Amino acid sequence: MVRTGSNAFVHYGVESTFAGGATQTRAFGLEQKVNSLTFKNNQIALSQLYNIEVASFAYGKNEGSGSVDFVLSNPWVFDTLLGAVDKTGSSNDYSYIWDSNYSNLSEDNTSIKQPKSFDIEVGFDTKTSTDVLRNLKGSVFTQLNVKSSVGETVKGTMDFIYGAVDTIGTSVSGVTPIGDGIDFPYTFSHASIELLDGSTVAEVQDIDITLAANTELLYSQGSPSAVGSFRKLFEMTGKFNASFIDKTQLQRVFDRTEVATLTVEFTNGLSTTSEKTIKLEFAGISVSEHSLSIAPNEPVFEDVTFQMRNVKVTANNSVSKTVGTSGDTDGIMTN
């Protein structure tokens, strides 16, 4: 009998050593969906003279990839691409700050130059004696996309790659899927975007932000599995669609100069122990493209594309996470 996603789960934890495995301590968000979970051994077909058939096979690197879609709720997904975290607060009123610049935090953030690796666990209860339990050890996240559209929940997508092979488990008995912890589905009504002068961009229809770490796996002689990972240029890009009311955004493209700051915020609008907020503060904004379409009797919207040099992520909620220095015991790792 065919099974549905009601028989499956996914959660993850940060590793203290690459591909060393970890305890799963985090959910990606609400309404999680695993997409295109792929593994390949890079088979090489070998031919020979005097024959039109494949003579034998060799095998190359172990390579896996996938992505997870979710409704944005907890802020811990930003920890996967950023380094250390500054935590403040007490009594169910806490603040967490991440920054893409290694010198902008109180905590030592030099580790941001080296990607964190994760153990993503995917389980499927087949309702038989042979379940499927996979641990994708040595997983690294390559990018995070966050998008908010009018009438929708705030959607997140995380892409990852992995290159280690682990024994496939045959029982999910005793495994408890990790819950989100925050359990607040942000929607378009909780979102806003502001420019450097504090003015809110008018009548925004869509906000689309991508944080791309451009992480790659490292291989070495002697094993088909990855032995480590490294990150390249951290590229932060975005786009918004809003009512076309004046020349401001178009002029920024013409001027070829940076905008000092841009803030995207998702908040429930409450305070102290009831507050749930995720704020992305970008600095060094280059507005690179402007486009619009004009049709009879239809509203005119402008699409504005931009790239950022720095991001500071601040999260406020009532959940206390213990910052660990070796592995992730409670949802966050600083190193």
N, C-alpha and C positions, 0 to 999 in steps of 0.2 A: 504494500500500500504506500502511495506517495505521502511524504511528510511535508509540512509547511514550516515557515520560519518560526512558528510557535514552539518548535522543538529544538531551536538553535539559540546560541548565545555568543557574544563576543565581549571581551574585556582585555585590559592590558596592564602591564606594570613595567617600571623602568629597571634596567639591568645595572648591576655594579661593574660587571665586566662584559665585553662584547660577546654575544651569543651564549652567555653563561646562564641564562634563564632568570626568571624573577617571579615573585608573588604578584598575582594580578590584583591591583588596588584601584583601578579607575574604569569608569565607563566613558565613552566618547561624548555621550549626550543622551537625549531622549529620542525615541523612535529610530534606533540604530539600524542601518542596512549595510550589509557587506556586499561590495560590488567587485566583480571580475577578480576573484581570488585565484591567482594563477601561479603555477610553478613549472619550470622547464629545466631540463638537463642539457640543453643545447647539443642535441644529438648531431653527430657528423657522419654522413653516409660516405663510405669509402668504396671507390671503384677500382678496377684493375684492367690491365690490357687483355685483349682477346675475350672480353665478356661485356655484355650490355647490362647485366644485373648488378645490384649492390652486392659487394663482396662481404662487407662487415660494417660494424658500427663502432665509432668511438664517441666519447661524451666530453663535453666542455664544462663550463662553469655552472654551478647551481644558482639559479636566479628565480626569485619570486616577486610578485607585486600584487597590489590590491588597493582598494580604497574603501572608506567607510563614510556613508552619509548619515547625518543626524540633525536633530533640532537643537540649536544652541541652548545650553542651560548652564553647565559648569564651565569655569574658566581654565580648568587644568589642561585643556587641549593646547593652550598657548605655551604651556611649559614644555611641550614636546620639541618646539623649535627654538625657544629662548633658553637662557642659561640659568643663573642663580635667581633667587627671589627674595625680596625684602618683605617680611611679614610684620605687621603691627596690629595692635588691638587686643581686646580681652572681652570676656563676658558676652559671647555670641555676637560680637561686632568686630569683624576682622577685615584687614586690607592686605592685599597681595600686589606687589609691583614687579613686573619684568621689564627689561629694557634690552634693545638690540645692541646698544653700545656697552662695551665691557667695563667702562669706568663710571657709569652713571648710577650704580647702586651702592648701598652700604656693604652688601655682601660681595665677596670676591667673584666677579663675573667673567674672569678670563676663560672659564670653561666653555663659554658660548662659542668659541672658535672650534670646538670639537663637538660633533653631534652626539646626542644621547642615543643609546640603543634600548630597544624595548622587546619584551616578550608578549606578543599578542596571542591570546588563546581563543580559538574558535572551536566550539563544541556543537555536536549534532546528535541528538537523542534519536536513534533509529527505532526505538521500542523493541529491539532485539538484543541478542547477547553480544553483538558487535557494534557498539556506538563508534563515533568518529570524534576524536579529541586531538586537535592539532595545536602545537606550540610553535609559533613562528618566531623563533629566537633570532637575535641579531637584527631585528627590524629597525629601520630608521625611517623617519617621516621626511618626505621630500617637500611637501607643501600643504598649507592649510588655506582653504577658501571659505569665506563667510559672505553670505548674500542675504539681503533683506529686500522683499518686494511687497508693494501694497496688497493687503488682503492675505498675506502669507505669514507663516512662522519664519523665524530667522534660521536659514539653512547653513549647515557646515559640511564640508567635505575634507577628509584627510587622506592624502595619498602616501603610500609607503612601499618600500622595497625590502627584501630580505634575501639572504643567500646561504642560510644554514639549514641542514636537514636534521630533523629530530624524529624519534620513534613516534609513530601514530598511535595514540591511545585508543583503546576499545571500550572504555567505560567512562561515562560522565557522572556516575554515581558519586555523590558526596561533593560535587562541584556546585558552588552557589554563585550564580552570576552577580557581579558587582553592580550595585545601584548607582544612579547618577549622583545622589547626595544633595544637590541643590534643588532639583525637581521643579524648576521654573522655566516653562517654555517661552522664550522671548519671541515676540511677534513684531511686525512692522510698526505697531502702535507704540512700541517701547524704544524705537530707534530715532536718532537725530544725527545731523552732520553740521558741523560749524567750521567756519574759516577763521583766520588769524585775528580778525577784529571782533570775534565773538558773535557775529551774525549767523543765524541759522539759514542754510540754503533753503530757498522757498520750494514748497510742494514737491519734495523728492519722491520719485516713484520707485527707484531701485538704487541700492548701494551694493557694490560688489568689491570685496577686498581680497587680495591674494598675497600670502606670505610664502615665498618660495626659497627654501634653504639650499636647493640644488645639491642635495646630499647624494653621494655615490658610495658604492661598496668597494672595498679594497680586497683584492685577491693576491695570492702568493703561490710560488712553486710548492708542490707537495700535497695540495688539497683542492678539490673542486669547490669547496665551501668558502664563503667570504671570511676573512680574518679580521676585518675592521671596517671603518668607514671614515669619510672625510667630507667636509662641506666646502662648497665654492661660494661665489658671490651671493649674498643674501639680497634677493630682489623683492621689493615690496611695491605692488602696483594696485591700482584701483580704478573704478569707474562709477559715476553716478548719473542718473537720468532725472532731470528736474524741469519744472516749468521755465520756458524761455521768456524772461522778462526784461533783460537788458543785455548790453554788450560785455558785461564784466568778465565772464569766463572766456569768451572768445578773445578779448583783449589780452588776457594772460597768455594765451597761446602765441599771439602776435609779439608780445613783449619779450618772450624767451627769458624770463626771470623767475626765480623761485618764489613761491608763497611760503611764508615762515612756518605756519602750522595749519593742521587740519585735524579735527577731532570727530570721531565716530563713537557714539555712545549708545549702549543698550541698558535700559534701567527700568525698574518697576516704579520709580518715582517716590519710593518711601525712604526712610532714614533709620539710622542706628541699627538695632537688631532685626528690623524688618526689611532693610535695604538689600537689594540684589542688583548689582550693577557691574557691567564690563565696559570699560572705557579704553579706546585705542586713540592715543595722541601721537600724531605723526608730525615729523619736523623735516624741513627741507623738501618742499613739495614742488615738483616740476610738472606743470600742466602741459601735456604734449599734444592733445588732439581735441577738437571740438566738432561736433556734427549735429545736424538737425534735419527734420523733414517737415514740409509744410503741405497740408492738404485742405481742401474746402471743408469748412464746418467741423474741423477736428482740432483738439488742443495741440499746441506746439510745444514740444519738449526738446531739450538739448541733452546730448550725451557728452560728458566730459571725462576724458581719460587722463590719468596722472600717475606719477611714480614718486616714491618717498625714499628718503635716505635713512630715517631713524623711526623707530616705533617704541612707545612706552605703553605697556598694558597695565591697567589698574583694575583690580576686581575687589568689590566689597560684598561680603555676605556674612552669614552667621556661623559658618563652618570653620572650625579650627583644624588646620592641617599641620602635622608635625613635620618639620623640615629635617630630612635625614642627610647624612654625609656619605653613606655607603648603601646604595640601593634605595628603594622607595617604600617605606613602611606605611605611609599614610597619604599617598597621593601626590607628593611633590618631591623632587630631588633638586638639590642645589649644586650638584657637582657631577 
